[in-house]
Amino acid sequence: MVDDTLELSNLAELLCLRYLPAPDTLFKNICKVRPGHVVEIDFRTRKLSICEYPVIGRSNCQPSVRTREDAIEQYGALLDQAVKRQLLSDVEIGVLLSGGIDSALVATIAQKYNSSKTKAFTVGFSRPDDSDELADAQESARILGLDHHEVRMDYPDFLDILPRVSAIVEEPLATTSMVPMFYVSSLASKQVKVVLSGQGADEALGGYRRYKAEIVRSLCPALALPFLAMAAQPTRSFRGVNAIGERDDVRRFEAIYSVFNRDQIARLIGYDASRATERIRYFFELLGCSTQRRSVERMMSIDLRMNLADDLLLYTDKITMHHSIECRVPLLDLDLIRFVESLPSGYRTNLFCTKIVHKQFARRILPASIVNRKKKGFKSPAGRWFRADTSVRDILLDSNSRFCSHFNRREVKHILDEHSAGMDRERQIFLLLSIFYWMQGASQPARYLPRQAMSLHA
């Protein structure tokens, strides 16, 4: 019998980081195996050992290019090689196509090596808004000559399938895109057994807005940082800008990644979130993040090894495998990542342009209409849905639930009220929902599983 006692310090870490980096889990005395590690059991001595095998290394490679043009040439050759390598299969391979540059780049290289039209799969929403990439994906598929397939979802689909998705992923996450991933994986599974994804470029090449805040910080005199932080307080235009005045890198990164800050976590569960700081510090030490490296490079290195492995790749792998398809990620090819991490940071991202060598290579094989599109990201309009519907409030404030036995009901209500009043609490609410369904699944797995979800998706 597995002890299902919660490890509250890890629950606090989850609320801070939005996922649990290995080896932590929400259970006492149960650990995950860290990425890049293997467990060995000696049946003669009955001893268990965990050892690390070399994957990417500590990112201390010396630059191998002299000019940006050299970097673009080598990057393009390595990406082409990576996609070609991932196309090796006895079955047909498709592409998960968003409206952005990354999946379009993977798709157009795949199309070059395929003898027939590459199948592409996209999820959209029945009532499109700014987060919907379906129209852009349709246009990309038309331009690139792909065999495009699409599925649409709406809020009832989102809420109905969330308990099942939580059960598949097996641990709570604050990433709303795992629900659309369920639907697009289901669609793809009817046509192919392997898909390529465009994941990984944002972490490796500085595609997220939070990296800009680190670059701004590096350009400012130290004495100006507190004043810049004060000026930034009213805005969320860049993730991490509010933490710009924090001088300690580990504490600043914690603030940048946080879904809930330490005070909120204390009010929610009465526990300290110091484990999150320990986890980030562990990666600093593991990667040899010396003071000579720019902080934006440290952040990208941590995102590649922590955020991807324990959040984005975790739910992608589990959801696609649930639908009996394999998802491959050419942009995380080891040769490609080793090369990217050897580049000067200015070839990867700067204050005015992100994913520099990636986009410059893309301009050589993709039309400007695709390359110049505004970044939307793979997400859902969950924030708007949560504001328009009361069922989430009923779920999270159910005083008879296991969730409410661990969470301060008044603080949860306060978060819901703030969102209803127009403040953006989408990620916080989704993470709480994800924790709720995970807790219910551990004790009463069928209680909150809607009948529609059981009948349509069982």
C-alpha positions in Angstrom: 0.0 0.0 0.0 1.4 3.4 -1.0 1.3 6.1 1.7 -0.7 9.0 0.2 0.3 11.5 2.9 1.0 14.9 1.4 4.4 16.4 1.6 3.4 20.0 2.3 6.8 21.5 1.7 6.6 20.1 -1.8 3.0 21.5 -2.2 4.4 24.9 -1.4 7.1 24.4 -4.0 4.5 23.4 -6.6 2.4 26.6 -5.8 5.5 28.6 -6.4 7.1 27.1 -9.5 3.8 25.7 -11.1 5.3 22.2 -11.4 7.5 20.0 -9.3 11.1 19.5 -10.5 12.4 16.0 -10.0 13.0 14.3 -7.6 10.2 15.9 -5.6 6.6 14.7 -5.6 3.5 15.5 -3.6 3.8 12.3 -1.6 6.0 11.7 1.4 8.8 9.1 0.7 8.1 8.9 -3.1 10.6 10.5 -5.5 10.8 10.9 -9.3 14.0 10.0 -11.1 15.8 13.2 -12.3 16.2 13.7 -16.1 19.5 12.3 -17.3 19.6 9.7 -14.5 19.2 6.0 -14.4 18.2 3.7 -11.5 20.2 0.5 -11.1 19.1 -2.4 -8.9 21.5 -5.1 -7.8 19.4 -8.1 -7.0 22.2 -9.9 -5.3 22.9 -7.2 -2.7 19.3 -5.7 -2.9 20.9 -2.3 -3.2 19.5 0.5 -5.4 21.8 3.2 -6.9 21.1 6.3 -9.1 23.7 7.5 -11.5 23.8 10.3 -14.0 24.6 9.8 -17.7 26.0 12.6 -19.8 23.5 14.5 -21.9 24.1 18.1 -22.6 26.8 18.8 -20.0 27.3 22.0 -18.0 27.0 24.5 -20.9 30.7 25.5 -20.7 31.5 24.9 -24.4 33.6 27.5 -26.2 32.0 29.3 -29.1 32.7 27.5 -32.4 31.7 30.3 -34.8 33.4 33.6 -35.7 30.5 35.6 -37.2 26.7 35.6 -37.0 26.5 34.4 -40.6 28.6 31.4 -39.6 26.2 30.7 -36.7 23.1 30.9 -39.0 24.7 28.5 -41.5 25.7 26.0 -38.9 22.4 26.3 -37.0 20.4 25.6 -40.2 22.5 22.6 -41.1 22.1 21.1 -37.6 18.4 21.7 -37.6 18.0 20.2 -41.0 20.0 17.2 -39.8 17.9 17.0 -36.6 14.5 16.9 -38.4 15.8 14.4 -41.0 17.0 12.2 -38.1 13.6 12.4 -36.4 11.8 11.4 -39.6 13.4 7.9 -39.4 10.4 5.6 -38.9 8.5 2.7 -40.4 5.2 4.6 -40.1 3.9 7.9 -41.4 5.0 11.0 -39.4 2.9 14.2 -38.9 3.5 17.6 -37.4 1.8 19.4 -34.6 1.3 22.8 -36.2 0.6 26.0 -34.4 0.5 29.5 -36.0 4.1 30.3 -35.1 7.5 30.0 -36.6 8.9 27.0 -34.7 6.4 24.3 -35.9 6.3 25.9 -39.4 10.1 25.6 -39.6 10.0 21.9 -38.5 7.1 21.3 -41.0 8.8 22.8 -44.0 12.0 20.8 -43.4 10.0 17.6 -42.9 8.1 18.4 -46.1 11.4 18.5 -48.0 12.2 14.9 -47.0 8.7 13.4 -47.3 7.5 11.9 -50.6 3.9 12.9 -50.0 2.2 15.8 -48.3 3.1 16.1 -44.6 0.0 15.8 -42.4 -0.3 18.7 -39.9 -2.6 18.9 -36.9 -3.9 22.0 -35.1 -6.3 22.7 -32.2 -8.4 25.9 -32.2 -11.4 27.3 -30.3 -15.0 27.5 -31.3 -15.1 31.2 -30.4 -11.7 32.6 -31.4 -9.9 35.3 -29.5 -6.3 36.6 -29.3 -5.0 33.3 -28.1 -6.3 31.3 -31.0 -3.7 30.2 -33.6 -6.0 28.3 -35.8 -6.3 30.9 -38.6 -2.5 31.4 -38.7 -2.0 27.6 -38.8 -4.4 27.3 -41.6 -2.5 30.0 -43.6 0.8 28.3 -42.8 -0.5 24.9 -44.0 -1.7 26.5 -47.2 1.6 28.3 -47.9 3.7 25.2 -47.1 1.4 22.7 -48.9 0.6 20.6 -45.9 -2.3 18.2 -45.5 -4.0 20.1 -42.7 -6.4 18.7 -40.1 -8.0 20.7 -37.3 -10.2 20.2 -34.2 -12.0 22.9 -32.3 -12.9 23.0 -28.6 -14.8 25.3 -26.3 -15.2 25.8 -22.5 -17.5 22.8 -21.9 -14.9 20.6 -23.6 -12.2 22.2 -21.5 -13.9 21.7 -18.1 -15.2 18.2 -19.0 -11.9 16.8 -20.0 -9.7 18.5 -17.3 -10.2 15.7 -14.7 -9.1 13.1 -17.3 -6.1 15.1 -18.4 -5.1 15.6 -14.7 -5.3 11.8 -14.3 -3.2 11.2 -17.4 -0.5 13.7 -16.4 -0.4 12.2 -12.9 0.7 15.5 -11.2 -0.7 19.0 -11.0 0.6 21.6 -13.4 -0.4 25.3 -14.1 -0.1 25.0 -17.9 -3.5 25.4 -19.5 -2.2 24.2 -22.9 -2.2 20.6 -21.7 -6.0 20.5 -22.4 -5.7 21.6 -26.0 -2.8 19.1 -26.3 -5.3 16.4 -25.4 -7.6 17.3 -28.2 -4.9 17.7 -30.9 -3.3 14.5 -29.8 -6.6 12.7 -30.1 -7.0 14.2 -33.6 -3.5 13.2 -34.8 -3.9 9.6 -33.4 -6.5 8.9 -36.0 -4.1 9.6 -38.8 -0.5 8.9 -37.7 1.6 7.2 -35.0 4.4 9.7 -34.7 4.3 13.5 -34.6 7.0 16.2 -34.6 6.6 19.2 -32.3 8.2 22.7 -32.4 8.8 22.7 -28.6 12.2 23.8 -27.3 13.2 26.9 -29.3 11.9 29.4 -26.7 14.0 28.0 -23.9 17.2 27.4 -25.9 17.1 30.7 -27.8 15.5 33.2 -25.5 12.0 33.3 -26.9 10.1 34.2 -23.7 9.5 37.8 -22.5 11.0 37.2 -19.1 14.5 37.1 -20.7 14.1 40.7 -21.8 13.8 41.7 -18.1 17.1 40.1 -17.4 18.7 41.8 -20.3 17.3 45.2 -19.2 18.7 44.5 -15.7 22.2 43.8 -17.1 22.2 47.1 -18.9 21.2 49.2 -15.9 23.6 50.6 -13.3 23.2 48.8 -10.0 22.0 51.9 -8.2 19.2 52.3 -10.6 17.7 48.9 -10.1 15.5 49.7 -7.0 14.0 52.6 -8.8 13.3 50.6 -12.0 11.6 47.9 -9.8 9.4 50.5 -8.2 8.4 51.9 -11.6 7.6 48.4 -12.8 5.3 47.4 -10.0 1.9 48.4 -11.6 2.6 46.4 -14.8 2.8 42.7 -15.9 3.9 43.6 -19.5 7.1 41.5 -19.0 7.2 38.5 -16.6 10.0 39.1 -14.2 10.1 42.8 -14.5 8.7 43.3 -10.9 11.7 41.2 -9.6 14.2 43.3 -11.4 15.5 45.0 -8.2 16.4 41.7 -6.5 20.2 41.3 -6.4 20.4 37.6 -5.5 20.0 35.6 -8.7 18.3 32.6 -7.1 15.7 34.7 -5.3 15.1 36.8 -8.4 14.6 33.7 -10.6 12.2 32.3 -8.0 10.2 35.6 -8.1 10.2 35.5 -11.9 8.9 31.9 -12.1 6.4 32.2 -9.2 2.7 31.6 -9.8 2.0 32.4 -6.1 4.5 34.4 -4.1 5.6 33.4 -0.6 3.0 35.4 1.3 0.2 34.0 -0.9 1.4 30.5 -0.3 1.6 31.0 3.4 -2.0 32.3 3.4 -3.2 29.4 1.2 -1.6 26.4 3.0 0.2 27.9 6.0 3.6 26.6 4.8 6.9 28.1 3.6 8.0 27.9 -0.1 11.7 27.8 0.6 12.0 24.5 -1.3 11.6 26.4 -4.6 14.7 28.4 -3.7 16.6 25.3 -2.9 15.6 23.7 -6.3 16.7 26.7 -8.3 20.0 26.9 -6.4 20.5 23.2 -7.0 20.4 23.8 -10.8 22.7 26.8 -10.4 25.3 24.6 -8.7 24.7 21.6 -11.0 25.3 23.7 -14.2 28.3 25.5 -12.9 26.6 28.8 -13.3 29.5 31.1 -12.5 29.3 34.8 -12.1 31.1 35.1 -15.5 28.0 33.9 -17.4 25.3 36.4 -18.1 22.1 35.9 -16.0 20.0 35.5 -19.1 22.1 32.6 -20.1 21.7 31.0 -16.7 18.0 31.4 -17.0 17.9 29.7 -20.4 20.0 26.9 -19.1 17.7 26.3 -16.1 14.6 26.5 -18.3 16.0 23.9 -20.7 16.8 21.4 -17.9 14.0 22.1 -15.4 11.0 23.8 -17.0 11.0 21.7 -20.1 11.7 18.3 -18.4 9.3 18.6 -15.6 6.5 20.6 -17.2 6.1 21.0 -20.9 7.8 17.8 -22.1 6.2 15.9 -19.2 2.6 16.6 -20.1 3.3 16.4 -23.9 4.8 13.0 -23.6 2.2 11.6 -21.2 -0.8 13.0 -23.2 0.5 11.8 -26.6 1.4 8.4 -25.3 -2.1 8.1 -23.8 -3.3 8.4 -27.4 -0.8 5.9 -28.6 1.3 8.3 -30.5 5.0 9.3 -30.1 5.9 13.0 -30.0 9.5 13.8 -31.2 11.1 17.2 -30.6 13.8 18.0 -33.3 14.6 21.4 -31.8 15.9 19.7 -28.7 18.3 17.5 -30.7 21.5 17.1 -28.6 23.9 18.2 -31.3 21.7 21.3 -32.0 21.4 22.2 -28.3 25.1 21.8 -27.7 25.8 24.2 -30.6 23.2 26.7 -29.4 24.6 26.8 -25.9 28.1 27.4 -27.3 26.9 30.6 -29.0 27.4 34.1 -27.5 24.1 35.1 -25.9 23.8 38.0 -28.4 23.4 35.5 -31.2 20.5 33.9 -29.3 18.5 36.9 -27.9 18.8 40.6 -27.2 16.5 43.4 -26.0 15.0 43.9 -29.5 14.9 40.4 -31.0 14.5 36.9 -29.7 15.6 33.6 -31.2 18.0 35.5 -33.5 19.8 32.7 -35.4 16.6 30.7 -35.5 14.6 33.4 -37.1 17.4 34.4 -39.5 17.6 30.9 -40.7 13.8 30.7 -41.0 13.8 33.8 -43.3 15.8 31.7 -45.8 13.2 29.0 -46.2 9.9 30.5 -44.9 7.9 33.5 -46.2 8.1 36.7 -44.3 4.3 36.5 -43.5 5.1 33.5 -41.3 8.3 34.7 -39.8 7.0 38.1 -38.9 3.8 37.0 -37.1 3.2 38.2 -33.6 4.0 35.4 -31.1 0.9 34.0 -29.4 2.1 30.9 -27.7 0.3 27.5 -27.3 -2.4 28.3 -24.7 -6.2 28.5 -24.2 -8.6 31.3 -23.4 -9.1 29.8 -19.9 -8.9 33.2 -18.2 -11.9 34.5 -20.1 -13.8 31.2 -19.5 -13.1 31.2 -15.7 -14.5 34.8 -15.5 -17.7 33.9 -17.4 -18.6 30.7 -15.5 -19.4 30.0 -11.8 -18.8 26.2 -11.9 -15.1 26.6 -11.1 -16.0 28.6 -8.0 -18.4 25.8 -6.9 -15.6 23.2 -7.4 -12.8 25.0 -5.6 -15.0 26.1 -2.7 -16.6 22.7 -2.0 -16.0 22.5 1.8 -16.4 18.7 1.6 -13.5 18.2 -0.8 -10.0 17.0 0.2 -8.7 20.1 -1.5 -10.4 22.4 1.0 -9.0 20.4 3.9 -5.5 21.6 2.8 -6.3 25.0 1.4 -7.6 28.2 3.1 -11.0 28.6 1.6 -11.1 32.3 2.2 -7.9 32.9 0.3 -9.1 30.7 -2.6 -12.3 32.8 -2.7 -10.2 36.0 -2.7 -8.3 34.8 -5.8 -11.5 33.9 -7.6 -13.0 37.3 -6.7 -9.9 39.1 -8.0 -10.2 37.3 -11.3 -13.9 38.1 -11.5 -13.1 41.8 -10.9 -10.8 41.9 -13.9 -7.4 41.0 -12.5 -5.5 38.2 -14.3 -5.5 35.1 -12.1 -5.8 32.5 -14.8 -2.6 30.5 -14.0 -3.4 30.6 -10.3 -6.9 29.3 -10.8 -5.9 26.6 -13.3 -3.1 25.4 -10.9 -5.7 25.2 -8.0 -8.1 23.3 -10.3 -5.3 20.9 -11.3 -4.4 20.3 -7.7 -8.1 19.8 -6.8 -8.5 17.1 -9.5 -5.2 15.4 -8.6 -6.3 15.2 -4.9 -9.7 13.9 -5.9 -8.1 11.3 -8.1 -5.9 10.1 -5.3 -8.9 9.5 -3.0 -12.2 9.4 -5.0 -11.3 9.2 -8.6 -14.8 9.2 -10.1 -16.5 11.7 -7.9 -15.7 14.8 -10.0 -15.3 13.1 -13.4 -18.2 14.4 -15.5 -20.4 11.8 -17.2 -19.7 13.3 -20.7 -16.0 12.9 -20.2 -16.4 9.3 -19.1 -18.6 8.3 -22.0 -16.8 10.1 -24.8 -13.2 9.6 -23.8 -13.0 6.4 -21.9 
